[in-house]
Amino acid sequence: MFRKIVLAAASAATLCAGAASAEVVGKVGVDWIGNDIIVDAIPDPEVKGVTCHVTYFDRSLIDRVKNGNWFEDPSNNSISCRQTGPIEIGDINLSKDGDEVFKAGMSLIWKKLVVNRIYDKTNDTLIYLAHSRELTDGSAKMSISTVPLYGQNPVWKNGKPQ
């Protein structure tokens, strides 16, 4: 329940910032105390025709009581992005930092699940990186997925970068 409140607040903040919003498309129970793996579908707001599926662990109230660390979920996550329609690329950041496509709270204040998009011009590929951002200690846990644009004839709003 607490997790749903935090995610709802994070989703509302994310929508206000113009980033993508997630839709829960799967929920798999992993034990008898109510811990779940959640699967979200996240359409890229600036690249029509690309959808990412992100998984993360959702701790139950029983687990929180049993183990403490009340306000935080683990940093483990996974991502898979695919073409789900004709690709139309809007105004994306072409720098090596790329764009933040999505973020959601994984703790009350300190930790966020973040998805960044980076354009690899040399290989004509969109790279999606899922990672946790923490205020005090960064996490080395991450996952990437790529969407090759080769042979796809995407439409570039501002023209294909040269």
Backbone hydrogen bonds in HBPLUS format (Angstrom, degrees):
<---DONOR---> <-ACCEPTOR-->    atom                        ^
c    i                          cat <-CA-CA->   ^        H-A-AA   ^      H-
h    n   atom  resd res      DA  || num        DHA   H-A  angle D-A-AA Bond
n    s   type  num  typ     dist DA aas  dist angle  dist       angle   num
A0005-ILE N   A0001-MET O   3.11 MM   4  6.49 151.1  2.19 150.0 157.7     1
A0006-VAL N   A0002-PHE O   2.98 MM   4  6.32 162.9  2.01 156.3 160.6     2
A0007-LEU N   A0003-ARG O   2.84 MM   4  6.06 167.2  1.86 155.1 158.9     3
A0008-ALA N   A0004-LYS O   2.87 MM   4  5.94 152.9  1.95 140.2 148.1     4
A0009-ALA N   A0005-ILE O   2.98 MM   4  6.22 161.1  2.02 149.1 153.8     5
A0010-ALA N   A0006-VAL O   2.85 MM   4  6.09 159.9  1.90 150.7 157.1     6
A0011-SER N   A0007-LEU O   2.71 MM   4  5.82 156.7  1.77 147.7 154.6     7
A0012-ALA N   A0008-ALA O   2.95 MM   4  6.14 155.9  2.01 145.3 151.5     8
A0013-ALA N   A0009-ALA O   3.02 MM   4  6.27 159.6  2.06 146.7 152.2     9
A0014-THR N   A0010-ALA O   2.80 MM   4  5.98 153.8  1.86 147.6 155.8    10
A0015-LEU N   A0011-SER O   2.86 MM   4  6.07 157.8  1.91 149.8 155.0    11
A0016-CYS N   A0012-ALA O   3.12 MM   4  6.35 154.3  2.18 144.2 150.9    12
A0017-ALA N   A0013-ALA O   3.14 MM   4  6.40 136.0  2.35 138.0 149.5    13
A0017-ALA N   A0014-THR O   3.02 MM   3  5.06 127.9  2.30  95.4 109.6    14
A0019-ALA N   A0014-THR O   3.30 MM   5  5.63 149.6  2.40 158.0 152.0    15
A0018-GLY N   A0015-LEU O   3.14 MM   3  5.24 158.3  2.19 103.2 110.0    16
A0020-ALA N   A0101-VAL O   2.84 MM  81  5.89 162.0  1.87 173.2 172.7    17
A0023-GLU N   A0041-ALA O   2.98 MM  18  5.20 151.6  2.06 140.0 149.2    18
A0041-ALA N   A0023-GLU O   2.79 MM  18  5.20 160.4  1.83 145.7 150.5    19
A0025-VAL N   A0039-VAL O   2.79 MM  14  5.71 162.0  1.82 157.3 163.6    20
A0026-GLY N   A0039-VAL O   3.20 MM  13  4.73 137.5  2.39 141.1 136.6    21
A0039-VAL N   A0026-GLY O   2.88 MM  13  4.73 164.4  1.90 136.1 133.2    22
A0028-VAL N   A0037-ILE O   2.88 MM   9  5.15 166.4  1.90 151.4 155.1    23
A0037-ILE N   A0028-VAL O   2.82 MM   9  5.15 154.9  1.88 143.8 152.0    24
A0030-VAL N   A0035-ASN O   3.02 MM   5  5.86 171.4  2.03 151.3 151.1    25
A0036-ASP N   A0058-ASP O   3.03 MM  22  5.14 165.9  2.05 144.9 149.4    26
A0058-ASP N   A0036-ASP O   2.79 MM  22  5.14 171.9  1.80 157.8 157.7    27
A0038-ILE N   A0056-TYR O   2.88 MM  18  5.50 164.8  1.90 167.4 169.2    28
A0056-TYR N   A0038-ILE O   3.09 MM  18  5.50 144.9  2.22 144.3 153.7    29
A0040-ASP N   A0054-VAL O   2.84 MM  14  5.26 169.3  1.85 157.6 159.8    30
A0054-VAL N   A0040-ASP O   2.94 MM  14  5.26 150.0  2.03 143.7 152.7    31
A0042-ILE N   A0052-CYS O   2.67 MM  10  5.05 161.9  1.70 160.5 164.9    32
A0052-CYS N   A0042-ILE O   2.88 MM  10  5.05 175.1  1.88 136.8 138.3    33
A0044-ASP N   A0050-VAL O   3.09 MM   6  5.92 170.6  2.10 155.7 157.6    34
A0090-GLY N   A0046-GLU O   2.60 MM  44  4.84 169.3  1.61 172.8 168.9    35
A0048-LYS N   A0088-GLU O   2.90 MM  40  5.01 134.1  2.11 157.3 149.1    36
A0088-GLU N   A0048-LYS O   3.05 MM  40  5.01 151.0  2.13 129.7 136.3    37
A0084-THR N   A0049-GLY O   2.63 MM  35  4.97 159.4  1.67 131.3 138.7    38
A0051-THR N   A0082-ARG O   3.07 MM  31  5.77 161.5  2.11 164.8 167.1    39
A0082-ARG N   A0051-THR O   3.04 MM  31  5.77 159.7  2.08 154.1 156.4    40
A0053-HIS N   A0080-SER O   2.75 MM  27  5.29 160.8  1.79 148.5 154.3    41
A0080-SER N   A0053-HIS O   2.94 MM  27  5.29 140.5  2.10 141.4 153.4    42
A0055-THR N   A0078-SER O   2.91 MM  23  5.20 157.1  1.96 140.7 147.3    43
A0078-SER N   A0055-THR O   3.22 MM  23  5.20 146.6  2.34 131.1 135.2    44
A0064-ARG N   A0060-SER O   3.04 MM   4  6.32 154.2  2.11 146.1 153.5    45
A0065-VAL N   A0061-LEU O   2.95 MM   4  6.23 157.2  2.00 153.1 158.5    46
A0066-LYS N   A0062-ILE O   2.87 MM   4  6.02 164.0  1.89 151.4 156.5    47
A0067-ASN N   A0063-ASP O   2.88 MM   4  5.87 163.6  1.90 151.4 154.9    48
A0068-GLY N   A0064-ARG O   2.84 MM   4  5.17 132.4  2.07 134.3 142.3    49
A0108-LEU N   A0071-PHE O   3.00 MM  37  5.41 130.8  2.25 140.2 151.6    50
A0073-ASP N   A0106-MET O   2.82 MM  33  5.45 150.3  1.91 165.3 174.3    51
A0155-VAL N   A0087-ILE O   2.99 MM  68  6.40 161.7  2.03 148.9 150.6    52
A0089-ILE N   A0155-VAL O   2.65 MM  66  6.02 155.9  1.71 161.5 170.0    53
A0157-LYS N   A0089-ILE O   2.74 MM  68  5.91 177.5  1.74 171.1 170.2    54
A0098-GLY N   A0095-SER O   3.12 MM   3  5.34 137.2  2.32 101.7 112.9    55
A0099-ASP N   A0117-ARG O   2.83 MM  18  5.19 151.6  1.91 149.3 155.9    56
A0117-ARG N   A0099-ASP O   2.71 MM  18  5.19 156.3  1.76 151.8 160.3    57
A0101-VAL N   A0115-VAL O   2.72 MM  14  5.52 152.5  1.79 152.1 161.7    58
A0102-PHE N   A0115-VAL O   3.32 MM  13  5.09 155.8  2.38 136.9 138.7    59
A0115-VAL N   A0102-PHE O   2.87 MM  13  5.09 158.5  1.92 146.8 146.2    60
A0104-ALA N   A0113-LEU O   2.93 MM   9  5.28 145.7  2.05 143.0 153.7    61
A0113-LEU N   A0104-ALA O   2.76 MM   9  5.28 162.6  1.79 164.8 165.4    62
A0106-MET N   A0111-LYS O   2.79 MM   5  5.23 177.0  1.79 136.2 136.5    63
A0135-LEU N   A0110-TRP O   3.23 MM  25  5.41 140.3  2.40 132.3 143.7    64
A0112-LYS N   A0133-ARG O   2.86 MM  21  5.15 151.0  1.94 142.9 152.5    65
A0133-ARG N   A0112-LYS O   2.78 MM  21  5.15 160.4  1.82 151.3 158.2    66
A0114-VAL N   A0131-HIS O   2.79 MM  17  5.45 172.7  1.80 173.6 175.2    67
A0131-HIS N   A0114-VAL O   2.94 MM  17  5.45 157.4  1.99 154.6 161.8    68
A0116-ASN N   A0129-LEU O   2.88 MM  13  5.15 158.1  1.92 145.3 150.5    69
A0129-LEU N   A0116-ASN O   2.85 MM  13  5.15 159.9  1.89 148.9 155.8    70
A0118-ILE N   A0127-ILE O   2.80 MM   9  5.05 157.7  1.85 147.6 154.8    71
A0127-ILE N   A0118-ILE O   2.76 MM   9  5.05 168.0  1.78 159.5 163.0    72
A0120-ASP N   A0125-THR O   2.80 MM   5  5.14 172.8  1.80 172.2 170.2    73
A0124-ASP N   A0120-ASP O   2.81 MM   4  5.66 105.2  2.38 140.5 160.3    74
A0125-THR N   A0120-ASP O   3.10 MM   5  5.14 158.4  2.15 134.8 141.2    75
A0124-ASP N   A0121-LYS O   3.21 MM   3  4.81 155.3  2.28  95.4 102.8    76
A0149-LEU N   A0124-ASP O   2.80 MM  25  5.54 160.6  1.83 157.9 159.8    77
A0126-LEU N   A0147-VAL O   3.01 MM  21  5.09 174.6  2.02 136.9 136.6    78
A0147-VAL N   A0126-LEU O   2.79 MM  21  5.09 155.3  1.85 150.6 157.5    79
A0128-TYR N   A0145-SER O   2.76 MM  17  5.22 170.0  1.77 169.1 169.8    80
A0145-SER N   A0128-TYR O   2.89 MM  17  5.22 144.1  2.02 146.5 156.5    81
A0130-ALA N   A0143-SER O   2.77 MM  13  5.22 172.5  1.78 166.5 168.4    82
A0143-SER N   A0130-ALA O   2.97 MM  13  5.22 145.3  2.09 148.7 154.5    83
A0152-GLN N   A0149-LEU O   2.98 MM   3  5.28 161.6  2.01 135.2 134.1    84
A0159-GLY N   A0156-TRP O   3.21 MM   3  4.83 167.2  2.23 101.8 104.3    85
